[in-house]
Amino acid sequence: MNAIRDIDSLVDPTHDELARQGFVSRLRKHIMKDVADDMRTAYDTAVKPMFVAAKGREPETGDEVRDAIADNMTYRVWSSLRYNAQEMVWESVREEVERQLPEMISIADQASQSNSHGGSLILDPDLEIPDYVDTLDVHLMPGCWQDEHTAGDVAQGAIYAHGGLVFRGSLMPSKTRSGVAASVSQWLSIRYPEFKPEKILETGCTIGNNLFPYKDIFPEAELTGVDVAAPCLRYAHARAAARGIDAKFSQQNAETLNFADSTFDLIVSSFFFHELSVEATKRVLAECRRMLKPGGMMVHMELPPASQVDAYYNFFLDWDNEHNNEPHYRDFRSQECVDLMTSAGFSADECFTASIPDVGGADPGYFRQVALGETSPPKHGIYTSWGLFGAIKAA
Ligand SMILES: C[S@@+](CC[C@H](N)C(=O)[O-])C[C@H]1O[C@@H](n2cnc3c(N)ncnc32)[C@H](O)[C@@H]1O
């Protein structure tokens, strides 16, 4: 019997908080769909023709679209609404988290003292937080991933957990199996049915959203999550404890990890590398190669490289670079994933890229066909498909 209360159950807004969060969620949806559609129309009917008239060709890069559209009023409305809605996401959950913080900290404390679920949490108060995390509030989230203001603080993990639900427009945690880890683990089980990883590592695990689902497909596997942010790791560990998931969490920089060579069968990440500098990305990938067992696999989910989508979509995606405190976003996307992996020591033969549908949204037959390479992979879509890159280390 597990006595640890689920820290997620404190996602428990008052009437007014829920009303505010619902408003922000719907505002975001309106911006990302209706206003974004208006902006696309403005681009097609006004911005692009002006560019073509001046240059005799269409914009070829995201940066050219960005510069051409910069003074367009529909763009300016979209961009400022999007920026403000992003700030409102975190603000809409702040009071709720502040109110429940003492109880959350006590739950996380209890979890780390008992570890009755077989998991563990190792924090390193002396860890040097990399500049690309420490010097800015990524995603405009005040305090970023790692700020701590009281002993045993979990606030940043809680803000990410609660704010994530508002951001995605789902005010309750989803009951269906969907998302990156659910999709990748399902894909692995279809595409590589013999592959049964015993040890799985996630780099940049935050609060475990895309680590825990591996247990559903690989119940015997030992899960490890590393992150630089103590408040997120405490939150993740408390969640695992309540769910009886024996995951091990460790506060480390993924550029230099303390695990022995050839430790892991599977190394995964999601939404991680675009927040790192390109040099740091290469160091993490080299660490992945070192830590993978021969025959082991790494699978990383990321945004599509600039070369794979058109100029307008590049502009749309790269908005985050300037406006969402993600200054490495464009640099990451301008790389080819296979080049990144080969420069980290993998041979081109070991590397792969793939695109898979979200397992929660796709017809199971279609998902299976994509996994088996029997039909074309889906185009990139936000939350509807996942772009992957990875490698199978030669045995
Ligand atoms: C966008 S979040 C990842 C989200 C998470 N994978 C998920 O799917 O919910 C990026 C995470 O990477 C962590 N991080 C950034 N740089 C890191 C590094 N060098 N080593 C370990 N963790 C890092 C941040 O603290 C943050 O928790």
The ligand as an SDF file (V2000), in Angstrom:
LIG
                    3D

 27 29  0  0  0  0  0  0  0  0999 V2000
   11.7960   21.6410  -22.0490 C   0  0  0  0  0  0  0  0  0  0  0  0
   12.3180   20.8350  -20.6300 S   0  0  0  0  0  0  0  0  0  0  0  0
   12.1930   19.1160  -21.0690 C   0  0  0  0  0  0  0  0  0  0  0  0
   10.8130   18.6140  -20.9260 C   0  0  0  0  0  0  0  0  0  0  0  0
   10.7010   17.1510  -20.5790 C   0  0  0  0  0  0  0  0  0  0  0  0
   11.6290   16.3230  -21.2830 N   0  0  0  0  0  0  0  0  0  0  0  0
    9.2910   16.7190  -20.8980 C   0  0  0  0  0  0  0  0  0  0  0  0
    9.1020   16.0410  -21.8850 O   0  0  0  0  0  0  0  0  0  0  0  0
    8.3880   17.1210  -20.1480 O   0  0  0  0  0  0  0  0  0  0  0  0
   14.0700   20.9830  -20.5810 C   0  0  0  0  0  0  0  0  0  0  0  0
   14.6430   20.3780  -19.3020 C   0  0  0  0  0  0  0  0  0  0  0  0
   16.0420   20.1590  -19.5040 O   0  0  0  0  0  0  0  0  0  0  0  0
   16.7290   20.5210  -18.3410 C   0  0  0  0  0  0  0  0  0  0  0  0
   18.1090   20.7990  -18.7350 N   0  0  0  0  0  0  0  0  0  0  0  0
   18.5650   21.8090  -19.4960 C   0  0  0  0  0  0  0  0  0  0  0  0
   19.8880   21.6850  -19.7030 N   0  0  0  0  0  0  0  0  0  0  0  0
   20.2660   20.5390  -19.0780 C   0  0  0  0  0  0  0  0  0  0  0  0
   21.5000   19.8560  -18.9640 C   0  0  0  0  0  0  0  0  0  0  0  0
   22.6030   20.3090  -19.5110 N   0  0  0  0  0  0  0  0  0  0  0  0
   21.5170   18.7050  -18.2690 N   0  0  0  0  0  0  0  0  0  0  0  0
   20.3890   18.2180  -17.6990 C   0  0  0  0  0  0  0  0  0  0  0  0
   19.2060   18.8200  -17.7730 N   0  0  0  0  0  0  0  0  0  0  0  0
   19.1270   19.9620  -18.4550 C   0  0  0  0  0  0  0  0  0  0  0  0
   15.9610   21.7010  -17.7920 C   0  0  0  0  0  0  0  0  0  0  0  0
   16.2150   21.8890  -16.4210 O   0  0  0  0  0  0  0  0  0  0  0  0
   14.5200   21.2740  -18.0920 C   0  0  0  0  0  0  0  0  0  0  0  0
   13.9800   20.5540  -17.0320 O   0  0  0  0  0  0  0  0  0  0  0  0
  1  2  1  0
  2  3  1  0
  2 10  1  0
  3  4  1  0
  4  5  1  0
  5  6  1  0
  5  7  1  0
  7  8  2  0
  7  9  1  0
 10 11  1  0
 11 12  1  0
 11 26  1  0
 12 13  1  0
 13 14  1  0
 13 24  1  0
 14 15  1  0
 14 23  1  0
 15 16  2  0
 16 17  1  0
 17 18  1  0
 17 23  2  0
 18 19  1  0
 18 20  2  0
 20 21  1  0
 21 22  2  0
 22 23  1  0
 24 25  1  0
 24 26  1  0
 26 27  1  0
M  CHG  2   2   1   9  -1
M  END
$$$$
